[in-house]
Structure formats: C-alpha cells, structure tokens
Amino acid sequence: MAAILRVGIIGDTGRGNYGHSLDTAYEGAEGVEVAAVADPDAAGREAAARRAGALRQYADYREMLERESLDLVNVCPRWVGKHAEMVIASAESGVKGLICEKPFAQTLSQADAMVNACRRNGARIAVAHRRANAYERHGKRMVDRGDIGQPLVIRSRGKEDHRSGAMDLMVLGTHMMDSMRYFAGSDVAWAHGRVTQDGREVAAHDAREGDEEVGLIAGNGVDACFAFENGITAHFESHPKDPKSDRGSRSFGFEVHGTQGIIALRNSPAGEMYLYGHGQWIPGDADGRWERIYLEEWEKHPDGSTRTEQERMRLSNAMIASELLRAVRQDQEVANVSSGEDARAALEMIMAVHESHRLQARVRMPLDNRENPYAG
C-alpha cells in the first residue's frame, strides 16, 4: 500500500485568504491527509482548519514547514506578495509537490527563483490556472484532431470589470495567457503591447502599486499581440466597459480561429463553449450559427442536478490536485494542467506587454528584463 501523503496548507486571511478554495483541493483524494494549516490570523486559521480537516494549526508557515514532515504544500493566498518566499521555503523544506495560486509571482526574477528552487529540490509544482476545466480540455482535443482545421489566430479578452487594463491583465489575463499557450501548443517568439489610461498612452509617471500586491502597474486599457513560434498569432484586450453592461463576466474568455471553424470559450471556470462551423464569422450568414456545446459531467451531478459555480471551481481544483498527485507518485513532470514553467511563461507574456510599451517596440522572448518594467 502506498504511503499516505501529508499536506500543509498556507493561507493568509485578509491578505489573499485561501485563493479560490485551494485549501480544499484534496477533498476526497485517496492516500492524502491534511496535516496542518498555517495562517497568521487566528479566526481565519481555525475556519480553514475546519474546512480542510487539518490535524494541527500554525500561525507561521515557516514553523509548520520546520515541524511537520510534509509531502505536499498548497500556497493559497490570492495576493502575490509572498508567493515567491512561500514556494521557495516549501521546496527547500523537502516537499515533493506544490500547488500555487495565480498570479504566480510579482516579477520574472521571482518566478525564475521559484522554478529553480523546485527543480533543485525535486519538487513538482502545479499552478491554479483555468486550463484545468473540462471545456478547455475538450476544446484542446478538438483543435488537436483538426476539427477546426489549421489554427490561425487566438483572440482573448479580460473580465473588463473595475480592474480593466493592467490589473485585469495581471490577475485574470494570466489565465488567458496560459490558455493561449496551451491551445497554440507553442512558446511565444515575440510580443507587442500598447497600454493606455482613459485612451492616452501611459508614461512612467502613471505607474502605481497595484492591488493584491501585484507590484507596479499602469493603465486601464491594454492591447497586446503575441506571435507564437509555430506561426499562430494571439491577441489580448482589456478596456473599461459600459457600467450599464449586463454581460457580467461572459466577455472573459477566448476564441480559437481556424481555417474550418471557430471555438469560443467563455466565463471560466463556470464554462461556456461554442462552435462555429466556418473559418470566418460573417454576421447575418444564413449558414453561420454558433452551436452551444454542453458537457454533462461538468454541468450536472450524477443525480442530474445542476452544479453551482463554486462546485465547478472545486472540480477544477480537484483536476489540479489529481495531476500533481500523479506527477509526484510517478516521479514525472506536471502535465495537463499549468506547471511552474507554464505559469512563468504566462507571466512573461504579461510583462512583455508593459516592456514593449515602455520600449515602444516589439520584444523577443525570453525577456532580458526580469524585473518590473516600471521599476527604476
């Protein structure tokens, strides 16, 4: 019988909390026990311990890492400021695997240090991007088997709520960057970006500290173009939208345009998927209709009742946990979900938008500047 894997949960109530329910990612997983929760906030720590079924509690995650013999650690805070130190400390403590909330890090230099610490210590790492979604996996299979012909262009948008522009790009666009790489099946060769504030191009003096400890950002409008090494082009946009708009988060998503069809994915992680049977969408075309694709296992419980958005979020987290467990138990790389290397590549796409705008030129990957483009 395989040894029980012991999990430690790191949260920070009031400063990113436990992300999108990452404290319960191993709920129902076989051969796993939650040994401890670490959180400096006593009330939040107690509540998290109850949710996760943790055996012990710590105010300091470093003490937890020192005193508990952990196999797995979940770095849950949504706020980015301590991700690097938490991941590096966990890897150096000897754990076999980690799950980290997105965004991965504040800067590429931090992401480099995180990935290198995991490699050096033999720790696998998975990141909570929304490619862990039944619709995205289904769409990827369709693209790979040629259902829409040769992929040409990927177009994506942020949620475009009160965080439009740079903040949208960082905290939600990271999902889009990761998904575009996933569907393109290639790395980015170069990027070009334009960043604006109320329509005018931003300058250095527009930089400000972003919310959720993301670091320096600027602009409430973003337009970006990415060229993948295999010839596919991708775009990302985020602009302030009409406050009277009733579309909610349904603009958040992307389309993959191929020579013979288009796949549209929206409103992750709840998930909406559509298929258009022609390579070019022409409004009013009598033969052109979007087909809604439903995946029953994602939408419904076995008894036929509808899953809530929170339940679909838990399914997504379970996919990530299951993949990490497979990688750890089989001593293989993380696949099928976002790895640390994938998350760093998504962050590099984000930073490339601002670096390109700063330099007023396209920038090639990997970026030479591994710090925040607005620093210094």
C-alpha positions in Angstrom: 0.0 0.0 0.0 1.3 3.5 -0.9 2.4 5.8 1.9 0.0 8.5 3.0 1.0 11.9 1.6 0.8 14.7 4.2 -0.4 18.1 3.1 0.3 21.5 4.5 -2.0 24.5 3.7 -0.6 28.0 3.7 -3.2 30.8 3.8 -3.2 34.5 4.9 -6.7 35.7 6.0 -7.2 39.3 4.9 -4.3 39.2 2.5 -5.4 36.9 -0.2 -7.1 34.3 2.1 -7.1 30.8 0.6 -7.4 31.8 -3.1 -10.2 30.1 -5.0 -10.8 27.3 -2.4 -7.3 25.8 -2.8 -7.4 24.8 0.9 -9.9 22.1 0.0 -8.3 21.0 -3.3 -7.5 17.5 -1.9 -11.0 16.9 -0.5 -11.9 13.3 -1.2 -8.5 12.4 -2.6 -7.2 8.9 -1.7 -3.9 8.4 0.2 -3.8 12.1 1.3 -4.2 13.7 4.7 -4.1 17.4 5.6 -1.6 17.6 8.4 -1.7 21.3 9.1 -2.8 24.8 8.2 -0.7 27.9 8.6 -2.3 31.4 8.8 -1.3 34.4 10.9 -5.0 35.2 11.6 -6.3 33.1 14.4 -10.0 33.1 13.3 -9.2 32.5 9.7 -6.8 29.7 10.6 -9.4 28.0 12.7 -12.0 28.2 9.9 -9.6 26.9 7.3 -8.6 24.0 9.6 -12.3 23.0 9.8 -12.8 23.2 6.1 -9.7 21.2 5.2 -9.9 18.8 8.1 -6.4 19.8 9.3 -4.9 18.0 12.3 -2.8 20.9 13.5 -2.6 24.7 13.2 0.3 27.2 13.0 0.5 31.0 13.0 3.7 30.9 11.0 4.1 28.8 7.8 7.8 28.5 8.3 7.2 26.8 11.7 4.8 24.5 10.0 7.4 23.6 7.4 10.1 23.0 10.1 8.0 20.9 12.5 5.8 18.9 10.1 7.2 16.3 7.7 5.2 17.4 4.7 5.0 15.8 1.3 2.7 18.4 -0.3 2.1 22.2 0.2 -0.7 24.4 -1.1 0.3 28.1 -1.4 -3.2 29.5 -1.4 -3.1 33.3 -0.9 -4.5 35.2 -3.9 -2.3 38.2 -3.1 1.0 37.7 -4.8 3.5 39.4 -2.5 4.6 36.3 -0.6 4.3 33.6 -3.2 8.0 33.5 -4.0 9.1 33.2 -0.4 6.4 30.6 0.4 7.2 28.4 -2.7 10.9 28.6 -2.2 10.7 27.8 1.5 8.4 24.9 0.8 10.6 23.5 -1.9 13.7 23.8 0.3 11.9 22.0 3.2 11.9 18.9 1.1 8.2 18.6 -0.1 7.6 16.6 -3.2 4.9 18.8 -4.7 3.2 22.2 -4.5 0.0 23.8 -5.8 0.3 27.6 -6.1 -2.5 30.2 -6.6 -2.2 32.5 -9.6 -0.7 35.0 -10.4 2.5 33.0 -10.0 4.8 35.9 -8.9 5.3 39.7 -9.0 8.3 39.6 -11.3 10.1 37.2 -13.7 13.1 37.2 -11.4 10.9 35.8 -8.6 9.4 33.3 -11.0 12.9 32.2 -12.1 13.9 31.7 -8.4 10.7 29.7 -7.7 11.1 27.4 -10.7 14.8 26.9 -10.0 14.2 26.1 -6.3 11.6 23.4 -7.3 14.0 21.9 -9.8 16.9 22.0 -7.4 15.0 20.2 -4.7 13.0 17.8 -6.9 9.6 19.4 -6.1 6.8 19.3 -8.7 4.7 22.4 -8.9 1.2 23.0 -10.4 -0.4 26.4 -10.7 -4.2 27.2 -10.4 -4.8 28.4 -14.0 -8.2 27.7 -15.5 -7.0 25.4 -18.3 -8.0 22.9 -15.6 -11.5 22.9 -16.9 -13.5 20.3 -18.8 -14.4 22.7 -21.6 -10.8 23.8 -22.2 -9.7 20.2 -22.3 -12.5 19.3 -24.7 -11.7 22.3 -26.9 -8.0 21.4 -26.9 -8.8 17.8 -28.1 -10.9 19.3 -30.9 -8.2 21.6 -32.0 -5.5 18.8 -31.9 -7.6 16.4 -34.0 -8.3 19.1 -36.6 -12.0 19.8 -36.0 -11.5 23.5 -36.9 -8.7 22.9 -39.5 -5.4 24.7 -39.1 -5.5 27.1 -36.1 -4.5 30.7 -37.2 -5.5 33.2 -34.6 -6.4 33.2 -30.9 -8.4 36.2 -29.6 -8.9 36.8 -25.8 -10.4 39.4 -23.5 -10.2 40.0 -19.8 -13.2 40.3 -17.5 -13.1 44.1 -18.0 -14.7 44.9 -14.7 -13.4 47.5 -12.2 -9.9 46.0 -12.8 -9.8 46.8 -16.6 -6.4 47.2 -18.2 -3.2 46.3 -16.4 -4.8 44.8 -13.3 -7.1 42.7 -15.4 -4.1 41.5 -17.4 -2.2 40.5 -14.3 -4.9 38.8 -12.2 -7.2 37.4 -14.9 -5.2 37.7 -18.1 -2.8 35.2 -16.6 -5.5 32.6 -17.3 -5.8 33.8 -20.9 -2.0 33.8 -21.4 -1.8 30.3 -20.1 -4.8 29.0 -22.1 -3.5 30.7 -25.3 -0.1 28.9 -24.9 -2.0 25.6 -24.2 -4.1 25.9 -27.3 -1.3 27.2 -29.6 0.9 24.3 -28.4 3.9 26.6 -28.7 6.0 29.2 -27.0 5.8 32.9 -27.8 8.5 34.3 -30.1 7.7 38.0 -29.7 5.1 40.4 -28.2 3.9 43.9 -28.8 1.8 45.9 -26.4 0.0 49.2 -26.0 -1.1 50.4 -22.6 -3.4 53.3 -22.1 -5.1 55.3 -19.4 -8.5 56.7 -20.5 -7.4 56.5 -24.1 -4.0 58.1 -23.8 -0.7 56.1 -23.8 0.7 55.7 -20.3 4.1 57.1 -19.3 6.4 56.2 -16.4 4.7 58.7 -14.1 1.4 56.7 -14.4 2.9 53.7 -12.6 1.3 52.8 -9.3 1.3 50.0 -6.9 -1.4 47.5 -8.0 -3.9 45.9 -5.7 -3.3 42.5 -4.2 0.5 43.1 -4.0 0.9 42.6 -7.8 3.6 45.3 -7.9 3.8 48.4 -10.1 1.2 48.6 -12.9 -0.1 51.3 -15.2 -3.2 51.8 -17.4 -6.8 50.9 -17.6 -6.6 49.8 -21.2 -4.4 47.1 -22.8 -4.0 45.9 -26.4 -1.5 43.1 -26.9 -0.3 40.9 -29.8 1.8 37.7 -29.5 3.5 35.7 -32.2 4.0 32.1 -31.4 7.0 30.2 -32.7 4.7 27.9 -34.8 3.1 30.8 -36.7 -0.1 31.2 -34.7 -0.9 34.8 -33.7 -2.8 35.7 -30.5 -4.4 38.9 -29.1 -5.5 40.1 -25.7 -7.6 43.2 -24.9 -9.0 44.8 -21.8 -10.7 48.1 -21.7 -13.2 49.8 -19.4 -16.7 48.8 -20.4 -20.0 50.5 -20.1 -21.0 50.3 -16.5 -24.6 49.6 -17.6 -23.5 46.5 -19.4 -25.3 43.4 -18.2 -23.0 40.8 -19.7 -21.2 40.1 -16.4 -18.1 38.0 -16.9 -19.2 36.4 -20.2 -16.7 38.6 -22.1 -13.9 36.9 -20.2 -12.5 34.2 -22.5 -11.1 33.5 -25.9 -11.7 32.1 -29.4 -9.5 29.9 -31.5 -10.0 30.7 -35.2 -9.1 28.0 -37.6 -9.3 27.6 -41.4 -12.5 25.5 -41.0 -14.1 26.7 -37.8 -14.0 28.7 -34.6 -14.1 27.5 -31.0 -15.2 30.0 -28.3 -14.7 29.5 -24.6 -16.3 32.0 -22.1 -16.9 32.7 -18.5 -14.2 30.4 -17.0 -14.3 28.5 -14.6 -18.1 28.1 -14.9 -17.6 27.5 -18.6 -19.4 28.2 -21.8 -18.3 26.6 -25.0 -19.5 27.3 -28.6 -18.5 26.0 -32.0 -18.9 27.9 -35.3 -18.7 25.6 -38.4 -16.9 28.0 -40.7 -13.4 29.6 -40.7 -14.7 33.1 -40.8 -17.7 34.5 -38.9 -19.9 36.7 -41.1 -22.8 38.4 -39.4 -26.2 37.5 -41.0 -24.8 34.5 -42.8 -27.8 32.1 -43.0 -25.5 29.1 -42.8 -23.5 30.5 -39.9 -24.8 29.5 -36.5 -23.0 29.1 -33.2 -23.6 25.7 -31.6 -23.6 25.6 -27.8 -21.6 22.6 -26.5 -22.6 21.2 -23.1 -20.5 18.7 -21.1 -22.9 16.9 -18.8 -20.1 15.8 -16.4 -19.2 19.4 -15.8 -22.7 20.9 -15.7 -24.5 18.2 -13.7 -24.2 16.0 -10.7 -24.6 12.2 -11.3 -28.2 12.7 -10.0 -28.9 15.2 -12.7 -29.0 18.3 -10.5 -27.1 21.4 -11.7 -23.6 22.1 -10.3 -23.1 25.6 -8.9 -20.2 27.8 -10.0 -18.4 27.1 -6.7 -18.8 23.3 -7.3 -17.3 23.7 -10.7 -14.4 25.6 -9.2 -13.9 22.6 -6.8 -13.9 20.3 -9.8 -11.2 22.4 -11.4 -9.1 22.4 -8.2 -9.5 18.6 -8.0 -8.1 18.3 -11.5 -5.0 20.2 -10.5 -4.6 18.2 -7.3 -5.1 14.9 -9.1 -2.5 15.8 -11.7 0.1 16.8 -9.1 -0.5 13.6 -7.2 0.1 11.7 -10.4 3.3 13.6 -11.1 4.6 13.1 -7.5 3.7 9.4 -7.3 5.1 8.5 -10.7 8.1 10.9 -10.5 7.1 12.6 -13.7 6.6 16.2 -14.9 3.3 18.0 -14.3 1.2 17.8 -17.5 -2.4 18.5 -18.5 -2.6 21.5 -16.0 -0.3 24.5 -15.7 3.2 23.8 -14.3 5.5 26.3 -12.7 7.3 26.7 -16.1 3.9 27.3 -17.8 3.0 29.9 -15.1 6.3 31.7 -15.6 5.7 31.8 -19.4 2.3 33.3 -18.8 3.8 35.9 -16.5 6.4 36.6 -19.2 3.7 37.4 -21.7 2.1 39.8 -19.2 5.4 41.6 -18.5 6.2 41.7 -22.3 3.1 43.8 -22.9 4.4 46.5 -20.5 8.0 46.2 -21.6 7.1 46.5 -25.2 5.0 49.7 -24.4 7.9 51.1 -22.4 10.4 50.5 -25.2 7.9 51.4 -28.0 8.9 48.2 -29.8 8.2 44.5 -30.1 10.1 42.5 -27.6 11.5 39.0 -28.1 11.3 36.1 -25.7 12.8 35.3 -23.3 12.8 38.9 -22.0 16.1 40.3 -21.0 14.5 42.5 -18.3 13.4 40.1 -15.5 12.2 42.9 -13.2 9.1 45.0 -13.2 9.1 47.2 -16.4 8.1 50.3 -14.4 10.8 49.8 -11.8 13.8 52.1 -11.8 
